[in-house]
Amino acid sequence: MATARLRQLAAYLRPHWRIVTLGMVSLLVANGLGVYIPLLIRDSIDDLREILSFNFNQVLRSVILMFILASIMWGIRMLSRLFIFGIGRDVEFALKQRIFEHLLTLEPAYFATNTSGDLINRATSDVDNIRRLVGFALLSLANTIFAYALTLPVMLSINVRLSLLAVAVYPLMLITVQVFSGKLQEQQLRVQQKLSDLSELIQEDMSGIALIKIYAQEENERRAFAQKNSQLLTANLTLAKTRNFLFPLIEGLSYISLLLLLIFGTSAINQGIISIGDFVALIILVERLVFPTALLGFTITAYQRGEVSVDRVEAIFEAESKIKNTKESQNLSKQKVQGEIKSRHLSYTYPGSNTPALNNINFTIHPGETVAIVGEIGSGKSTLANSLPRLLEIEKGQIFLDGYDITELELEGLREAIAYVPQDSFLFSTTILNNLRYGDPLKEQFEVEYAAKQAQIHEEIINFPQQYETLVGERGITLSGGQRQRTALGRALLMNAPVLILDDALSSVDNKTATQILESLSGEKKKTVIFISHQLSAAAQADRILVMDQGKIVQIGTHATLLNEPGIYQSLWKQHQLEESLSDAI
């Protein structure tokens, strides 16, 4: 697993290998200068001891040289940080772009099992952790490796015994880090999960704020948020306690090396084993290892965060849409589609369910025909509607458009040929005009207005203060339910697709307006209309009616024919008539 994560990190960095190489070389040069300067100080001190009188000019030359080298080292180190931190930002940008583009390829079923709050958290917080991993952690790890690789050989060349004493505590430090690494990873995963839960609650409450206020549930939502926020706080504090114990411990162990050098180094000077210059150089060189060693703890934490986040982000990329084009997929031009739809033994069962939502359905809808589909709630009407544009994974040989198996057609062409208005009339937080021409932003104003008139929404739009430039708010909150549905219908009509599916898309529209809309649509002989509704007075205007019950089509016929047939439609119509009578009486 760890090897797989490292390979994945390498894949993130591969497109930026030139900048990575430049950053690493800069860091290597900076560390090389960091090792050379203590040796220059050593030589200057030892040279002063050999001179009988103080030579100010020699000291000044040494100081100026060290200042120049230190400035160059600082500049190169800053350059390396810019390179490597910049890579982190580039990786962050590329990952967010990939996540968004990949999510667009997945079928709706994926979003039913993966909450938007969790996905947003992965695309933000987890990607940010990966950015730190390939930026800060990469810089710290490279700096630590270069520091040890260049510093230790020089220390050993000065005195092997003192150098080994100085680094003797480092294996203990690495063991300590290893002991805590598993706990850090587990605690970090818990923090990420609690953060996802909190993000999900925030998004859900913001979307349902009107419902919260209608039912006066503000206090309950406050308590729910406080509970999840408390769980996140507890998880963060637990992680912080572990980190706050580990990092000072690592830093304390690293300073023991300096203490040992002070104890045994002074004795070595007295015995003439090393010079004062050597001793000063060893102190500076050991001091150079303190910061990389202490930073190693933070690097480990960044890695722990990053590897958890890598798994969470890669889980998105591993999810593949089951509904996708193949090499054999055929391109069907919208202009050539006549609109004939056939179903042959269509069956579908939702994952995890044992009861078919659609059970051996057979029907033929002719080009230009308006067909209503009615039935009780849960009879399979919406499932049938979702299956036609392949929003569900349908087996081959069950649904045909103009004789073509829809599973063998390119998705883009199929969905251009079928305009679908679902139950949820989703609108974007922009103007009515932009919502209407969402499918084709280049549509002319007169075309938009014509579609709005067909949807019976034009007259209301021109009465708004800003007319078609009116902002509808988040999810169309400033419009009524009926206005949202008719705007969504206008959006579909503007695409002028040969097949139009309305999945209870006029449930918030009164019967008179719904009937007018259907009459307007039926006037377009070239358009095949499938109208799913509980409004029987509107459905009665259709050329034919399909009656569904428990995933099956149990009746087919015209309104007049079905009224004379004992069955579900007759019962539904009587119930409708009774409701109309009660409404008129009131």
VENTA-V265937 format. One record per residue. RES is the residue in three letters. D_LAST is the distance of its C-alpha to the last C-alpha in whole Angstrom. Layout:
res: (RES | RES)
d_last: (D_LAST | D_LAST)
//
This chain:
res: (MET | ALA | THR | ALA | ARG | LEU | ARG | GLN | LEU | ALA | ALA | TYR | LEU | ARG | PRO | HIS | TRP | ARG | ILE | VAL | THR | LEU | GLY | MET | VAL | SER | LEU | LEU | VAL | ALA | ASN | GLY | LEU | GLY | VAL | TYR | ILE | PRO | LEU | LEU | ILE | ARG | ASP | SER | ILE | ASP | ASP | LEU | ARG | GLU | ILE | LEU | SER | PHE | ASN | PHE | ASN | GLN | VAL | LEU | ARG | SER | VAL | ILE | LEU | MET | PHE | ILE | LEU | ALA | SER | ILE | MET | TRP | GLY | ILE | ARG | MET | LEU | SER | ARG | LEU | PHE | ILE | PHE | GLY | ILE | GLY | ARG | ASP | VAL | GLU | PHE | ALA | LEU | LYS | GLN | ARG | ILE | PHE | GLU | HIS | LEU | LEU | THR | LEU | GLU | PRO | ALA | TYR | PHE | ALA | THR | ASN | THR | SER | GLY | ASP | LEU | ILE | ASN | ARG | ALA | THR | SER | ASP | VAL | ASP | ASN | ILE | ARG | ARG | LEU | VAL | GLY | PHE | ALA | LEU | LEU | SER | LEU | ALA | ASN | THR | ILE | PHE | ALA | TYR | ALA | LEU | THR | LEU | PRO | VAL | MET | LEU | SER | ILE | ASN | VAL | ARG | LEU | SER | LEU | LEU | ALA | VAL | ALA | VAL | TYR | PRO | LEU | MET | LEU | ILE | THR | VAL | GLN | VAL | PHE | SER | GLY | LYS | LEU | GLN | GLU | GLN | GLN | LEU | ARG | VAL | GLN | GLN | LYS | LEU | SER | ASP | LEU | SER | GLU | LEU | ILE | GLN | GLU | ASP | MET | SER | GLY | ILE | ALA | LEU | ILE | LYS | ILE | TYR | ALA | GLN | GLU | GLU | ASN | GLU | ARG | ARG | ALA | PHE | ALA | GLN | LYS | ASN | SER | GLN | LEU | LEU | THR | ALA | ASN | LEU | THR | LEU | ALA | LYS | THR | ARG | ASN | PHE | LEU | PHE | PRO | LEU | ILE | GLU | GLY | LEU | SER | TYR | ILE | SER | LEU | LEU | LEU | LEU | LEU | ILE | PHE | GLY | THR | SER | ALA | ILE | ASN | GLN | GLY | ILE | ILE | SER | ILE | GLY | ASP | PHE | VAL | ALA | LEU | ILE | ILE | LEU | VAL | GLU | ARG | LEU | VAL | PHE | PRO | THR | ALA | LEU | LEU | GLY | PHE | THR | ILE | THR | ALA | TYR | GLN | ARG | GLY | GLU | VAL | SER | VAL | ASP | ARG | VAL | GLU | ALA | ILE | PHE | GLU | ALA | GLU | SER | LYS | ILE | LYS | ASN | THR | LYS | GLU | SER | GLN | ASN | LEU | SER | LYS | GLN | LYS | VAL | GLN | GLY | GLU | ILE | LYS | SER | ARG | HIS | LEU | SER | TYR | THR | TYR | PRO | GLY | SER | ASN | THR | PRO | ALA | LEU | ASN | ASN | ILE | ASN | PHE | THR | ILE | HIS | PRO | GLY | GLU | THR | VAL | ALA | ILE | VAL | GLY | GLU | ILE | GLY | SER | GLY | LYS | SER | THR | LEU | ALA | ASN | SER | LEU | PRO | ARG | LEU | LEU | GLU | ILE | GLU | LYS | GLY | GLN | ILE | PHE | LEU | ASP | GLY | TYR | ASP | ILE | THR | GLU | LEU | GLU | LEU | GLU | GLY | LEU | ARG | GLU | ALA | ILE | ALA | TYR | VAL | PRO | GLN | ASP | SER | PHE | LEU | PHE | SER | THR | THR | ILE | LEU | ASN | ASN | LEU | ARG | TYR | GLY | ASP | PRO | LEU | LYS | GLU | GLN | PHE | GLU | VAL | GLU | TYR | ALA | ALA | LYS | GLN | ALA | GLN | ILE | HIS | GLU | GLU | ILE | ILE | ASN | PHE | PRO | GLN | GLN | TYR | GLU | THR | LEU | VAL | GLY | GLU | ARG | GLY | ILE | THR | LEU | SER | GLY | GLY | GLN | ARG | GLN | ARG | THR | ALA | LEU | GLY | ARG | ALA | LEU | LEU | MET | ASN | ALA | PRO | VAL | LEU | ILE | LEU | ASP | ASP | ALA | LEU | SER | SER | VAL | ASP | ASN | LYS | THR | ALA | THR | GLN | ILE | LEU | GLU | SER | LEU | SER | GLY | GLU | LYS | LYS | LYS | THR | VAL | ILE | PHE | ILE | SER | HIS | GLN | LEU | SER | ALA | ALA | ALA | GLN | ALA | ASP | ARG | ILE | LEU | VAL | MET | ASP | GLN | GLY | LYS | ILE | VAL | GLN | ILE | GLY | THR | HIS | ALA | THR | LEU | LEU | ASN | GLU | PRO | GLY | ILE | TYR | GLN | SER | LEU | TRP | LYS | GLN | HIS | GLN | LEU | GLU | GLU | SER | LEU | SER | ASP | ALA | ILE)
d_last: (69 | 71 | 73 | 70 | 68 | 72 | 71 | 68 | 69 | 72 | 69 | 68 | 71 | 72 | 71 | 73 | 76 | 78 | 76 | 77 | 80 | 81 | 79 | 81 | 85 | 84 | 83 | 86 | 89 | 87 | 88 | 91 | 92 | 91 | 93 | 96 | 96 | 97 | 100 | 101 | 100 | 103 | 105 | 105 | 106 | 108 | 110 | 110 | 112 | 115 | 115 | 118 | 116 | 113 | 112 | 109 | 109 | 108 | 106 | 104 | 104 | 102 | 100 | 99 | 99 | 97 | 94 | 94 | 94 | 91 | 89 | 89 | 88 | 85 | 84 | 84 | 82 | 80 | 80 | 79 | 76 | 75 | 75 | 74 | 71 | 70 | 70 | 67 | 65 | 66 | 65 | 62 | 61 | 61 | 60 | 56 | 57 | 57 | 54 | 52 | 53 | 53 | 50 | 49 | 50 | 49 | 46 | 42 | 43 | 46 | 43 | 41 | 44 | 46 | 44 | 44 | 45 | 48 | 49 | 49 | 51 | 53 | 53 | 54 | 56 | 57 | 59 | 60 | 62 | 63 | 64 | 66 | 68 | 69 | 70 | 71 | 72 | 74 | 76 | 77 | 78 | 80 | 81 | 82 | 84 | 86 | 87 | 88 | 90 | 92 | 92 | 94 | 97 | 98 | 98 | 99 | 102 | 103 | 103 | 102 | 102 | 100 | 97 | 97 | 96 | 94 | 92 | 92 | 89 | 87 | 86 | 85 | 83 | 81 | 81 | 79 | 77 | 76 | 76 | 73 | 71 | 69 | 68 | 67 | 65 | 63 | 62 | 61 | 59 | 57 | 57 | 55 | 53 | 52 | 51 | 49 | 47 | 47 | 46 | 43 | 41 | 42 | 40 | 38 | 37 | 37 | 35 | 32 | 32 | 29 | 28 | 30 | 29 | 25 | 27 | 29 | 32 | 35 | 37 | 37 | 38 | 41 | 42 | 42 | 43 | 46 | 47 | 47 | 49 | 51 | 52 | 53 | 55 | 57 | 58 | 59 | 61 | 63 | 64 | 65 | 67 | 69 | 69 | 71 | 73 | 74 | 75 | 77 | 79 | 80 | 81 | 83 | 85 | 85 | 87 | 90 | 91 | 92 | 94 | 96 | 97 | 98 | 100 | 102 | 102 | 104 | 107 | 107 | 108 | 111 | 112 | 112 | 110 | 107 | 108 | 106 | 104 | 103 | 102 | 100 | 99 | 97 | 95 | 94 | 93 | 92 | 90 | 88 | 87 | 85 | 82 | 82 | 82 | 79 | 77 | 77 | 75 | 72 | 73 | 72 | 69 | 68 | 69 | 67 | 64 | 65 | 65 | 62 | 60 | 62 | 61 | 57 | 57 | 59 | 57 | 54 | 57 | 58 | 54 | 54 | 51 | 51 | 50 | 52 | 54 | 58 | 61 | 60 | 57 | 56 | 55 | 52 | 52 | 48 | 50 | 51 | 48 | 46 | 43 | 44 | 43 | 44 | 43 | 46 | 46 | 44 | 43 | 43 | 43 | 42 | 45 | 45 | 43 | 44 | 41 | 41 | 38 | 39 | 41 | 43 | 41 | 42 | 41 | 42 | 40 | 41 | 42 | 39 | 37 | 33 | 32 | 29 | 29 | 27 | 27 | 25 | 26 | 30 | 31 | 33 | 31 | 32 | 36 | 36 | 35 | 38 | 40 | 41 | 42 | 44 | 42 | 43 | 46 | 46 | 49 | 51 | 51 | 47 | 45 | 47 | 46 | 48 | 50 | 51 | 51 | 48 | 51 | 54 | 52 | 52 | 49 | 49 | 49 | 47 | 44 | 45 | 44 | 41 | 38 | 36 | 33 | 32 | 29 | 30 | 30 | 33 | 34 | 37 | 38 | 39 | 38 | 35 | 38 | 40 | 37 | 37 | 41 | 41 | 42 | 45 | 46 | 48 | 45 | 45 | 43 | 42 | 41 | 39 | 37 | 37 | 35 | 33 | 32 | 31 | 29 | 27 | 28 | 31 | 29 | 27 | 31 | 33 | 30 | 32 | 35 | 37 | 35 | 37 | 39 | 36 | 36 | 34 | 35 | 36 | 34 | 31 | 30 | 29 | 27 | 24 | 23 | 22 | 25 | 27 | 27 | 27 | 30 | 32 | 31 | 33 | 36 | 36 | 36 | 39 | 41 | 41 | 41 | 42 | 39 | 36 | 34 | 30 | 30 | 26 | 27 | 23 | 21 | 20 | 19 | 16 | 17 | 18 | 21 | 22 | 22 | 24 | 26 | 27 | 28 | 30 | 32 | 33 | 35 | 37 | 39 | 41 | 39 | 38 | 34 | 33 | 29 | 28 | 24 | 21 | 19 | 20 | 19 | 22 | 24 | 24 | 26 | 29 | 32 | 32 | 30 | 32 | 30 | 31 | 32 | 34 | 36 | 36 | 35 | 35 | 33 | 34 | 33 | 31 | 27 | 28 | 31 | 29 | 27 | 29 | 31 | 30 | 29 | 27 | 26 | 25 | 23 | 21 | 20 | 19 | 17 | 15 | 14 | 12 | 11 | 10 | 9 | 6 | 5 | 5 | 4 | 0)
//
